[in-house]
Amino acid sequence: MTDTPRIKKPEAAFHADRRADPEFAERLAGYSLTTAEILYRMPDARSLLQSFVWQQNDIAPKFPRLQAFLDFWDRELEGPIHSVRVTHAQLLRPVDVRAVQDFPLH
């Protein structure tokens, strides 16, 4: 069974008091879905490589959240990093967002 992201209903983009969903606000601020495949050496068997996948919203091209995670890894974990492959997809672009006036139905 694979973990698939939950799809929010359109009305879930806003909270009850009409504030934008924090994830949606991040996307408007330029964050995009970033995935990093981290190959690292096993602490007890340095000749073996293990794969770890990290995924979070981050800002390209500097990727500050990924950089913070990799700094944590170097500081706190025993398996030294062999390589990191990064991809990102900007799922929401400025042309995708338009201001819309609220229209009362009745």
Secondary structure per residue as TSV (DSSP state, phi and psi in degrees):
chain	resnum	aa	ss	phi	psi
A	1	M	-	360.0	132.2
A	2	T	-	-101.9	147.9
A	3	D	-	-83.1	119.9
A	4	T	-	-111.1	144.2
A	5	P	-	-65.1	144.6
A	6	R	-	-72.0	135.7
A	7	I	-	-93.9	122.9
A	8	K	-	-79.8	143.0
A	9	K	-	-68.2	150.7
A	10	P	G	-53.1	-39.1
A	11	E	G	-70.5	-15.1
A	12	A	G	-78.0	-5.5
A	13	A	G	-70.4	-18.5
A	14	F	B	-121.1	144.0
A	15	H	-	-80.0	171.1
A	16	A	T	-56.4	-32.9
A	17	D	T	-91.6	17.3
A	18	R	S	71.5	20.4
A	19	R	-	-82.5	144.9
A	20	A	B	-67.0	147.1
A	21	D	-	-58.8	135.3
A	22	P	H	-55.5	-37.9
A	23	E	H	-65.6	-40.5
A	24	F	H	-64.8	-41.4
A	25	A	H	-62.9	-38.9
A	26	E	H	-61.0	-43.1
A	27	R	H	-61.4	-41.0
A	28	L	H	-65.2	-28.4
A	29	A	T	-82.0	-0.2
A	30	G	T	107.7	0.2
A	31	Y	-	-72.2	146.2
A	32	S	E	-136.4	158.3
A	33	L	E	-66.7	122.1
A	34	T	E	-119.8	133.1
A	35	T	E	-123.7	132.3
A	36	A	E	-126.0	127.3
A	37	E	E	-98.2	117.7
A	38	I	E	-106.9	118.6
A	39	L	E	-96.7	128.3
A	40	Y	E	-135.8	156.8
A	41	R	E	-84.8	137.4
A	42	M	E	-64.6	134.4
A	43	P	T	-59.3	-36.7
A	44	D	T	-97.7	-2.9
A	45	A	E	-147.8	81.6
A	46	R	E	-61.8	-17.3
A	47	S	E	-81.6	-9.8
A	48	L	E	-99.9	138.1
A	49	L	E	-105.9	140.7
A	50	Q	E	-121.2	150.8
A	51	S	E	-108.6	140.0
A	52	F	E	-133.5	133.3
A	53	V	E	-110.0	126.3
A	54	W	E	-114.1	135.2
A	55	Q	E	-142.9	129.5
A	56	Q	E	-165.1	162.6
A	57	N	E	-73.7	133.9
A	58	D	E	-151.1	169.9
A	59	I	-	-106.3	119.8
A	60	A	T	-81.1	151.2
A	61	P	T	-96.9	-2.4
A	62	K	T	-85.7	-24.8
A	63	F	-	49.6	64.9
A	64	P	H	-62.7	-35.4
A	65	R	H	-69.1	-42.5
A	66	L	H	-63.4	-43.5
A	67	Q	H	-60.0	-41.7
A	68	A	H	-63.2	-40.9
A	69	F	H	-64.6	-43.2
A	70	L	H	-66.2	-35.9
A	71	D	H	-63.1	-43.0
A	72	F	H	-59.7	-45.2
A	73	W	H	-57.4	-50.1
A	74	D	H	-60.3	-37.5
A	75	R	H	-78.2	-38.4
A	76	E	H	-111.8	-22.0
A	77	L	-	-106.8	153.6
A	78	E	S	-85.5	-28.8
A	79	G	S	-76.3	110.8
A	80	P	-	-67.4	141.3
A	81	I	E	-74.1	130.5
A	82	H	E	-89.5	-49.6
A	83	S	E	-159.5	160.5
A	84	V	E	-134.7	128.5
A	85	R	E	-114.3	125.5
A	86	V	E	-117.5	135.4
A	87	T	E	-132.0	154.1
A	88	H	E	-148.9	153.0
A	89	A	E	-135.6	119.8
A	90	Q	-	-81.7	101.6
A	91	L	-	-80.0	-20.5
A	92	L	S	-127.1	121.8
A	93	R	-	-113.4	158.9
A	94	P	G	-53.5	-34.9
A	95	V	G	-72.1	-15.0
A	96	D	G	-81.0	-12.0
A	97	V	-	-115.2	124.5
A	98	R	-	-132.1	144.5
A	99	A	-	-71.6	132.5
A	100	V	-	-128.6	134.0
A	101	Q	-	-80.0	143.3
A	102	D	-	-76.6	131.1
A	103	F	-	-115.2	119.6
A	104	P	-	-67.8	139.5
A	105	L	-	-78.9	-43.5
A	106	H	-	-149.3	360.0
